[in-house]
Structure formats: structure tokens, C-alpha cells
Amino acid sequence: MRRKALIASLAAGAAIAYSAAAGADSFTPVRLDITVAPLARLHQPLKVSVDVSADPSVLDNATGPLRIRVKLAQECGGTFSSTPGVTLLDQQLRPQPATGRPYDANASGSGRPTRYGDQTVCAFLEEAGDNRMFANDTSNQVNVSRKCTTAAATYDTARRRHARRSTRNADRRAARRACGPGVPL
């Protein structure tokens, strides 16, 4: 009797281990990994990149092409179309998911912020046509900084006017301090 109980216990443990390995991540079956600078300049390009990954079979019920859509907004809505703000990315993903397989894709784009202040990066993985949402992410913030915009504009002006090298370098250092390393100057 003890031997049967031991065998049953081992079999149950093996089944649990197998299902955990097969399911990869049951808490987040679809993941959006967003790369964006934490500071931005007003009216200048803000680049965003999104890595999309999904566990096997999670996207099998998609009937149309998948799109990754990202806006920069004061507050995210429930969908891309109900979110007011600047579009940073609206792109059909390539390749489309294969039935029963894990999924990985990447998309990137940019937009120009139109207002100062802290804003949320609102990302949505949606199916084209009926706009059915498979995942969303609102965890990234961007500060469209007045200080960064002003310092970088001063540097841009010095560059355009071919100011002395020492002036350009000083303006560039000031802009880099105000904007940080992720903001293009």
C-alpha cells in the first residue's frame, strides 16, 4: 500500500512539474516589453520599441492580424482608440502567430510629444478589424521636460549658427545634464 501511495505521489509531482514547464508563465501569458526614454523634448521625436512575446497557443484564437499600438497620454483609456494623446507606434506585427507555437515579435516607432509634464506610455496589443485586445501595458512614464527642451534648443541654435566650438560644447554638456543620455540631441 505504501508503494502505491509513493508511486501516486511521484506521478502527481511529475505532472505538476510538466505543466509548470509547459505553461512558461501562467500569470503573464502575453508580455509587452517597452523601451522608451524616461525624459523627452517637446515637439521632438520620442522613440519607442516594443518586444511582444507570448506563451504557446495563447494567441491561437486571433482571427485577424495583430497590431501593436502605443500612445503617450496624460491618462490611458481602455483601448487605443479611446486613449487621447500622441501616437508613438501603430504597426501590424510581423510575423503573425503560428497555431500552437510561442510568439516573439518586435516593433518600433516614434512620435512628437505635444505637452509638458509626466505622461504614461499606453501600449495595446490588439487584433486588427474588431480591435480585440490581447494585452496592454501602462507601466512606463515619460517626463516631457521644459528644462530639457530649453537646454537642447539652446544647443541646437548654437549648432545651426556654427557658434564657437567651446560654446557648442558647453551648450551640449548643459543639454546632456538636463536631458540625460537617452534623449537625442
Secondary structure, 3 states (H helix, E strand, C coil): CHHHHHHHHHHHHHHHHHHHHHCCCCCCCEEEEEEECCEECCCCCEEEEEEEEECCCCCCCCCCCEEEEEEEECCCCCCCCCCCCEEEEEEECCCCCCCCCCEEEEEEEEECCCCCEEEEEEEEEEECCCCCEEEEEEEEEEEECHHHHHHHHHHHHHHHCCCCHHHHHHHHHHHHHHHCCCCCC
